[in-house]
Amino acid sequence: MNSQKFGLRIAALLFAFFALGHLFRLLSQVQVTVGSQIIPLWISAPIVIVGALLSFWMWKLSTA
């Protein structure tokens, strides 16, 4: 496997973990606070979708 395919697979896995982390936040309703600001739970929904799509895209590129 060349380094470009390896890099794309690593990126796909990172995006997948990112999406799964936000999915876990949605399902368990974990509250995130940055400084004194509470990050709304709904922010994680589009992040799950975008992360999953990017992960799928990177994986498909690595197999082409």
CORJOHU-V887540 format. One record per pair of residues at least 12 apart in sequence whose C-alpha atoms are under 6 Angstrom apart, sorted by the first residue. I is the first residue (numbers start at 1). GAP is how many residues later the second one is. Records with the same first field share a line. If there is no record, write none. Layout:
# CORJOHU-V887540
I: GAP ; GAP
This chain:
# CORJOHU-V887540
5: 57
8: 50 ; 54
9: 50
12: 43 ; 46 ; 47
15: 36 ; 40
16: 36 ; 39
19: 29 ; 32 ; 33
22: 22 ; 26
